[in-house]
């Protein structure tokens, strides 16, 4: 249901319609008017909030138009019960509501036609379509946004007018309201008509596709990141955007679902969204030599069928999960992994991926993670607790929140020598399990209470001037970010966004710089000893890595990423497999302090943080880091670019060889065709003299 306010509105709306019937039967005009107001307001509020209930009502034959029709029928019943059946207002109201519903047909047809007509066969970002085809501005949002709700609410004038007439026994108000409802309905339909014809309609599909092909012919993309998936999977492509921006070859991103394009992070790389498989297969991608795939999905086949490019599975993370060694991966020319661990996983899994087809390229996304150089003198160590969420089942190994979370936090807060605790839970924590949600709330309460106690302790000093300066910097940066983010505004629709969707590179770079400044000012604005609960998009997880000296987590990609820092870390064996079995099953924990649910082993982690000489796992972490993520030099992006270049050369060699073979076969066929043989005298054999 969402918020408590939504629940209250839903209850009021459901109770409002029985109240309307009761008021009509009594009959009582004031009661009917009050119930009418409640149903209108509650319905409007739920629609504005996009409540789950509203979408469900349409499934049980109680959709929006039905609710309005019932209210109008009950108004007619009220008039009949008031003995106004012979009154002209009674018949005018009936005629009005019938005519008003007659307007729904052209209105619905026009809005549907306009939306479909403006739905591009190919939607784009950072592609110059404006100079190639004419795409008109989108209709004003007030016309198409929630259009069905808007036209239905035009009956409000007639309903109010008829109720006033019933209450005052004067027909004038009823006639005015009826006329106003019909006039507004007609005006709404007329306002839509210009956008369904002439210059206000976008070009047809073939013109759009030709314009995109023309752009491709000029741009000549060389490396494509191809992605298909649901809205929830958009992070899988977002994590590769910065890498694509750093490619030495000309990059292009191809998406298959509009919802992915709508939720894609801002990038300077050209993006083409092609929902139709036929359109994709007919697209001019003749210059592409390398195609990168971040997920194993069925729609990959539409690109995999192209023989002139080499196909690579790059995935969307590096972990010991079964998805990392999917047998589907053998359809690609190569599989790129972060380090040796990925190669070994495929060897152990034996799913058909050959060792010679695996290339280790590191993980370019981990470049922002800084390497640990120990705790600066005079600063309290910071320990990050970053548990994953409870998952879709009740496996005790999913998360430490349920069995170990409170023990971990309590032991950190009561450590012999003070540490600062940062708690950054997974965004999904508590979304499925009420027990996990309750544990999360208790952990937050522990940290908030400890932070308040520490703030009141005179032993923990605060540099008020420095923090005030940092807060002022935060205010300045946030104001500038708001200015940059709000300058362009949302595009009217898909067609307009494709026409105008060219990223301002200077603005893009300034936003990236300001976000770095924001992060720096944020951490300076709070005391270095203050416990914090970190939720929301900012600060980001990697920012928390960089201000921490150690981490406690669960089995997830968070652990593999944190290993890039070289810092001590602990992982909770929530399923109680035992240290040896836990390490055997999970490569990423082989250099970790393994915690039981009681978290009694946390002392080992804290000792390693405070004194590098008391860190027996330091060498193991360095070895594991290289095993999982590859060497530090050359950098991961350099390794990635090298892999792209090498594979592009293989693709080009294959294409040249294929062209040569086809030419040779055609020549051989030409020579094999029977024809008249030529004699030594130069005449065709068998010819007779004249």
FENSULCOR-V159562 format. One record per residue. RES is the residue in one small letter. PSI is psi in degrees with one decimal (NA if undefined). Layout:
res->RES psi->PSI
res->RES psi->PSI
This chain:
res->x psi->-21.0
res->x psi->-133.6
res->x psi->169.4
res->x psi->-33.9
res->x psi->-39.4
res->x psi->-41.5
res->x psi->-43.0
res->x psi->-42.4
res->x psi->-39.1
res->x psi->-42.3
res->x psi->-44.2
res->x psi->-40.7
res->x psi->-42.2
res->x psi->-34.3
res->x psi->-22.2
res->x psi->-37.2
res->x psi->-42.2
res->x psi->-35.7
res->x psi->-37.6
res->x psi->-44.9
res->x psi->-43.1
res->x psi->-43.3
res->x psi->-35.1
res->x psi->-36.1
res->x psi->-28.6
res->x psi->-51.9
res->x psi->153.6
res->x psi->111.9
res->x psi->-46.2
res->x psi->-43.3
res->x psi->-40.2
res->x psi->-42.6
res->x psi->-40.7
res->x psi->-45.6
res->x psi->-35.9
res->x psi->-45.5
res->x psi->-41.3
res->x psi->-45.7
res->x psi->-39.0
res->x psi->-51.4
res->x psi->-43.2
res->x psi->-43.2
res->x psi->-45.6
res->x psi->-42.2
res->x psi->-44.6
res->x psi->-36.7
res->x psi->-41.2
res->x psi->-33.2
res->x psi->-8.4
res->x psi->40.5
res->x psi->145.5
res->x psi->-35.7
res->x psi->-40.7
res->x psi->-44.5
res->x psi->-30.5
res->x psi->-32.9
res->x psi->-36.4
res->x psi->-23.3
res->x psi->-18.5
res->x psi->33.2
res->x psi->36.0
res->x psi->41.4
res->x psi->-176.8
res->x psi->-51.6
res->x psi->-34.1
res->x psi->-39.8
res->x psi->-40.4
res->x psi->-39.3
res->x psi->-41.8
res->x psi->-41.5
res->x psi->-40.2
res->x psi->-40.5
res->x psi->-39.7
res->x psi->-30.9
res->x psi->-41.4
res->x psi->-40.2
res->x psi->-40.4
res->x psi->-45.3
res->x psi->-39.3
res->x psi->-41.3
res->x psi->-21.9
res->x psi->10.1
res->x psi->38.8
res->x psi->20.9
res->x psi->-27.4
res->x psi->4.3
res->x psi->145.8
res->x psi->-30.6
res->x psi->-35.9
res->x psi->-50.9
res->x psi->-32.8
res->x psi->-38.6
res->x psi->-44.4
res->x psi->-46.5
res->x psi->-39.4
res->x psi->-47.7
res->x psi->-34.5
res->x psi->-45.8
res->x psi->-38.3
res->x psi->-40.8
res->x psi->-26.6
res->x psi->-29.7
res->x psi->-18.7
res->x psi->-33.0
res->x psi->-55.7
res->x psi->-35.0
res->x psi->-48.9
res->x psi->-38.9
res->x psi->-42.8
res->x psi->-47.0
res->x psi->-40.3
res->x psi->-43.4
res->x psi->-45.2
res->x psi->-44.5
res->x psi->-46.4
res->x psi->-37.5
res->x psi->-30.9
res->x psi->1.0
res->x psi->113.7
res->x psi->144.9
res->x psi->-26.7
res->x psi->117.8
res->x psi->146.5
res->x psi->163.1
res->x psi->141.8
res->x psi->28.5
res->x psi->128.1
res->x psi->89.7
res->x psi->-20.8
res->x psi->-35.7
res->x psi->-4.6
res->x psi->-37.3
res->x psi->158.0
res->x psi->117.0
res->x psi->110.7
res->x psi->163.9
res->x psi->152.0
res->x psi->152.5
res->x psi->153.2
res->x psi->140.0
res->x psi->-29.8
res->x psi->-18.7
res->x psi->-38.8
res->x psi->-23.9
res->x psi->121.2
res->x psi->47.0
res->x psi->-39.7
res->x psi->-42.0
res->x psi->-40.3
res->x psi->-46.2
res->x psi->-34.4
res->x psi->-34.5
res->x psi->-9.7
res->x psi->-14.8
res->x psi->-8.8
res->x psi->-38.9
res->x psi->-44.6
res->x psi->-42.3
res->x psi->-46.7
res->x psi->-45.4
res->x psi->-44.5
res->x psi->-39.2
res->x psi->-40.2
res->x psi->-41.6
res->x psi->-42.6
res->x psi->-35.4
res->x psi->-33.3
res->x psi->-7.0
res->x psi->33.4
res->x psi->121.9
res->x psi->-13.3
res->x psi->-47.5
res->x psi->-38.7
res->x psi->-44.7
res->x psi->-38.3
res->x psi->-46.1
res->x psi->-43.2
res->x psi->-46.9
res->x psi->-40.6
res->x psi->-42.9
res->x psi->-47.1
res->x psi->-38.2
res->x psi->-44.6
res->x psi->-38.4
res->x psi->-43.6
res->x psi->-41.0
res->x psi->-38.0
res->x psi->-45.6
res->x psi->-43.2
res->x psi->-35.3
res->x psi->-26.3
res->x psi->-27.3
res->x psi->-39.8
res->x psi->-26.0
res->x psi->1.8
res->x psi->5.0
res->x psi->164.8
res->x psi->-146.5
res->x psi->-8.7
res->x psi->2.5
res->x psi->143.1
res->x psi->165.1
res->x psi->162.3
res->x psi->167.2
res->x psi->-42.7
res->x psi->-34.0
res->x psi->-40.8
res->x psi->-45.9
res->x psi->-38.3
res->x psi->-38.4
res->x psi->-40.4
res->x psi->-42.4
res->x psi->-38.5
res->x psi->-43.2
res->x psi->-42.5
res->x psi->-38.4
res->x psi->-30.6
res->x psi->-44.5
res->x psi->-37.6
res->x psi->67.3
res->x psi->148.1
res->x psi->-32.9
res->x psi->127.7
res->x psi->134.0
res->x psi->116.3
res->x psi->134.6
res->x psi->140.1
res->x psi->141.1
res->x psi->-173.5
res->x psi->172.9
res->x psi->-38.4
res->x psi->-16.1
res->x psi->8.4
res->x psi->-25.6
res->x psi->-25.6
res->x psi->-29.8
res->x psi->-32.7
res->x psi->-34.1
res->x psi->-14.8
res->x psi->-2.2
res->x psi->-46.2
res->x psi->-37.3
res->x psi->-43.0
res->x psi->-35.5
res->x psi->-23.3
res->x psi->5.8
res->x psi->145.9
res->x psi->-19.5
res->x psi->166.8
res->x psi->117.5
res->x psi->157.3
res->x psi->141.3
res->x psi->126.8
res->x psi->122.4
res->x psi->157.6
res->x psi->-16.2
res->x psi->135.0
res->x psi->-34.9
res->x psi->-29.7
res->x psi->-43.1
res->x psi->-40.7
res->x psi->-27.5
res->x psi->6.8
res->x psi->139.1
res->x psi->158.9
res->x psi->136.4
res->x psi->158.2
res->x psi->-6.6
res->x psi->137.9
res->x psi->137.1
res->x psi->132.6
res->x psi->124.8
res->x psi->118.4
res->x psi->89.5
res->x psi->-32.9
res->x psi->126.8
res->x psi->-39.4
res->x psi->-42.2
res->x psi->-40.8
res->x psi->-44.7
res->x psi->-21.0
res->x psi->1.2
res->x psi->148.3
res->x psi->91.9
res->x psi->31.0
res->x psi->-21.2
res->x psi->-8.5
res->x psi->131.6
res->x psi->-22.6
res->x psi->128.5
res->x psi->127.4
res->x psi->135.7
res->x psi->124.5
res->x psi->-7.6
res->x psi->150.8
res->x psi->100.9
res->x psi->160.9
res->x psi->-34.9
res->x psi->-8.1
res->x psi->-25.0
res->x psi->-29.3
res->x psi->-23.4
res->x psi->-35.2
res->x psi->-23.0
res->x psi->-12.9
res->x psi->115.9
res->x psi->-13.8
res->x psi->-6.0
res->x psi->156.8
res->x psi->142.4
res->x psi->133.0
res->x psi->133.3
res->x psi->118.3
res->x psi->-14.7
res->x psi->-170.5
res->x psi->37.3
res->x psi->165.9
res->x psi->111.6
res->x psi->179.4
res->x psi->8.0
res->x psi->154.2
res->x psi->-29.5
res->x psi->-21.4
res->x psi->-12.1
res->x psi->45.3
res->x psi->130.9
res->x psi->-23.7
res->x psi->-24.9
res->x psi->-18.5
res->x psi->-6.1
res->x psi->-15.0
res->x psi->155.8
res->x psi->-37.7
res->x psi->156.9
res->x psi->125.1
res->x psi->128.4
res->x psi->165.6
res->x psi->-49.6
res->x psi->-163.7
res->x psi->-30.5
res->x psi->-41.2
res->x psi->-40.1
res->x psi->-44.5
res->x psi->-34.3
res->x psi->-43.5
res->x psi->-36.7
res->x psi->-43.2
res->x psi->-40.6
res->x psi->-31.1
res->x psi->57.3
res->x psi->10.7
res->x psi->-0.6
res->x psi->119.3
res->x psi->146.1
res->x psi->-35.8
res->x psi->-12.0
res->x psi->6.2
res->x psi->132.2
res->x psi->131.1
res->x psi->121.1
res->x psi->4.8
res->x psi->-168.6
res->x psi->98.9
res->x psi->-27.9
res->x psi->-19.4
res->x psi->3.4
res->x psi->-35.2
res->x psi->-13.8
res->x psi->122.0
res->x psi->147.0
res->x psi->141.3
res->x psi->138.0
res->x psi->19.4
res->x psi->166.7
res->x psi->124.5
res->x psi->144.1
res->x psi->134.6
res->x psi->-4.2
res->x psi->141.5
res->x psi->134.0
res->x psi->146.4
res->x psi->128.9
res->x psi->124.6
res->x psi->126.0
res->x psi->110.0
res->x psi->74.9
res->x psi->155.5
res->x psi->178.7
res->x psi->180.0
res->x psi->-10.7
res->x psi->-174.7
res->x psi->-6.1
res->x psi->-177.2
res->x psi->28.0
res->x psi->122.6
res->x psi->-15.5
res->x psi->-2.7
res->x psi->-47.5
res->x psi->150.8
res->x psi->-8.9
res->x psi->-46.2
res->x psi->-49.9
res->x psi->-26.9
res->x psi->-17.1
res->x psi->-51.4
res->x psi->-37.9
res->x psi->-41.3
res->x psi->-50.0
res->x psi->-42.8
res->x psi->-43.3
res->x psi->-35.5
res->x psi->-41.6
res->x psi->-27.4
res->x psi->20.8
res->x psi->148.1
res->x psi->-44.6
res->x psi->133.3
res->x psi->142.7
res->x psi->158.5
res->x psi->137.6
res->x psi->125.3
res->x psi->127.1
res->x psi->111.0
res->x psi->93.9
res->x psi->161.7
res->x psi->141.2
res->x psi->-26.0
res->x psi->-0.5
res->x psi->125.9
res->x psi->0.6
res->x psi->-26.5
res->x psi->-39.6
res->x psi->118.1
res->x psi->-31.6
res->x psi->-40.9
res->x psi->-39.4
res->x psi->-41.4
res->x psi->-41.8
res->x psi->-39.5
res->x psi->-43.2
res->x psi->-39.1
res->x psi->-39.3
res->x psi->-44.3
res->x psi->-43.1
res->x psi->-40.2
res->x psi->-44.4
res->x psi->-41.5
res->x psi->-43.0
res->x psi->-45.4
res->x psi->-36.7
res->x psi->-40.9
res->x psi->-41.6
res->x psi->-40.6
res->x psi->-37.2
res->x psi->-29.3
res->x psi->-7.0
res->x psi->119.9
res->x psi->-14.1
res->x psi->-21.7
res->x psi->104.9
res->x psi->152.8
res->x psi->134.2
res->x psi->88.1
res->x psi->-39.5
res->x psi->-44.6
res->x psi->-39.3
res->x psi->-38.0
res->x psi->-40.0
res->x psi->-41.9
res->x psi->-39.5
res->x psi->-37.8
res->x psi->-39.5
res->x psi->-40.7
res->x psi->-45.3
res->x psi->-43.6
res->x psi->-47.0
res->x psi->-43.5
res->x psi->-37.7
res->x psi->-42.3
res->x psi->-39.8
res->x psi->-41.7
res->x psi->-38.7
res->x psi->-44.0
res->x psi->-39.5
res->x psi->-31.2
res->x psi->-6.0
res->x psi->-42.2
res->x psi->-31.9
res->x psi->165.1
res->x psi->139.3
res->x psi->154.2
res->x psi->-45.4
res->x psi->-171.7
res->x psi->-42.7
res->x psi->-45.6
res->x psi->-38.7
res->x psi->-36.0
res->x psi->-38.2
res->x psi->-42.5
res->x psi->7.6
res->x psi->46.3
res->x psi->119.2
res->x psi->134.8
res->x psi->107.0
res->x psi->-40.0
res->x psi->-43.4
res->x psi->-41.1
res->x psi->-45.1
res->x psi->-36.8
res->x psi->-39.7
res->x psi->-42.2
res->x psi->-42.6
res->x psi->-41.6
res->x psi->-34.1
res->x psi->-35.6
res->x psi->-42.6
res->x psi->-39.3
res->x psi->-45.0
res->x psi->-44.0
res->x psi->-45.3
res->x psi->-34.5
res->x psi->-48.6
res->x psi->-30.3
res->x psi->-21.0
res->x psi->-8.4
res->x psi->149.3
res->x psi->145.0
res->x psi->-9.9
res->x psi->-0.9
res->x psi->124.8
res->x psi->142.6
res->x psi->143.9
res->x psi->119.9
res->x psi->110.2
res->x psi->171.3
res->x psi->-179.9
res->x psi->-31.6
res->x psi->139.8
res->x psi->151.5
res->x psi->164.7
res->x psi->-44.3
res->x psi->-30.0
res->x psi->-38.3
res->x psi->-37.4
res->x psi->-46.7
res->x psi->-25.9
res->x psi->-1.2
res->x psi->157.6
res->x psi->-11.7
res->x psi->165.0
res->x psi->145.9
res->x psi->129.7
res->x psi->-168.3
res->x psi->179.1
res->x psi->110.4
res->x psi->176.3
res->x psi->-17.1
res->x psi->-40.6
res->x psi->-46.6
res->x psi->-39.3
res->x psi->-41.5
res->x psi->-28.8
res->x psi->-26.3
res->x psi->-24.6
res->x psi->-21.0
res->x psi->4.9
res->x psi->155.7
res->x psi->146.7
res->x psi->158.6
res->x psi->146.0
res->x psi->136.6
res->x psi->127.2
res->x psi->72.5
res->x psi->-29.9
res->x psi->-3.0
res->x psi->50.4
res->x psi->-23.7
res->x psi->148.1
res->x psi->-49.7
res->x psi->-46.6
res->x psi->-37.8
res->x psi->-43.9
res->x psi->-33.2
res->x psi->-38.3
res->x psi->-20.6
res->x psi->103.5
res->x psi->-39.5
res->x psi->-12.5
res->x psi->6.7
res->x psi->-13.8
res->x psi->24.0
res->x psi->157.9
res->x psi->122.8
res->x psi->124.3
res->x psi->138.9
res->x psi->174.6
res->x psi->-21.0
res->x psi->-12.5
res->x psi->27.0
res->x psi->-16.7
res->x psi->3.1
res->x psi->-25.7
res->x psi->-36.1
res->x psi->-40.5
res->x psi->-46.2
res->x psi->-36.1
res->x psi->-41.9
res->x psi->-32.1
res->x psi->-43.8
res->x psi->-30.6
res->x psi->109.9
res->x psi->-23.4
res->x psi->-22.4
res->x psi->32.3
res->x psi->83.0
res->x psi->-13.5
res->x psi->4.9
res->x psi->-47.8
res->x psi->-38.1
res->x psi->-39.2
res->x psi->-41.3
res->x psi->-43.0
res->x psi->-42.5
res->x psi->-38.5
res->x psi->-47.0
res->x psi->-36.3
res->x psi->-42.2
res->x psi->-40.6
res->x psi->-5.5
res->x psi->176.6
res->x psi->158.2
res->x psi->-30.5
res->x psi->134.4
res->x psi->162.2
res->x psi->160.1
res->x psi->-40.1
res->x psi->-31.8
res->x psi->-42.7
res->x psi->-41.5
res->x psi->-46.3
res->x psi->-39.3
res->x psi->-42.6
res->x psi->-40.5
res->x psi->-46.1
res->x psi->-46.5
res->x psi->-41.4
res->x psi->-34.3
res->x psi->-38.7
res->x psi->-39.0
res->x psi->-41.5
res->x psi->-42.8
res->x psi->-41.1
res->x psi->-40.8
res->x psi->-42.9
res->x psi->-41.4
res->x psi->-44.6
res->x psi->-40.5
res->x psi->-41.5
res->x psi->-41.5
res->x psi->-42.1
res->x psi->-41.0
res->x psi->-41.1
res->x psi->-41.0
res->x psi->-41.4
res->x psi->-39.5
res->x psi->-40.1
res->x psi->-41.7
res->x psi->-40.1
res->x psi->-38.3
res->x psi->-40.2
res->x psi->-24.4
res->x psi->-9.6
res->x psi->126.5
res->x psi->143.3
res->x psi->173.1
res->x psi->129.7
res->x psi->148.3
res->x psi->130.6
res->x psi->172.5
res->x psi->-28.1
res->x psi->-4.6
res->x psi->-4.1
res->x psi->148.9
res->x psi->140.3
res->x psi->133.9
res->x psi->-4.1
res->x psi->144.3
res->x psi->151.0
res->x psi->147.0
res->x psi->NA
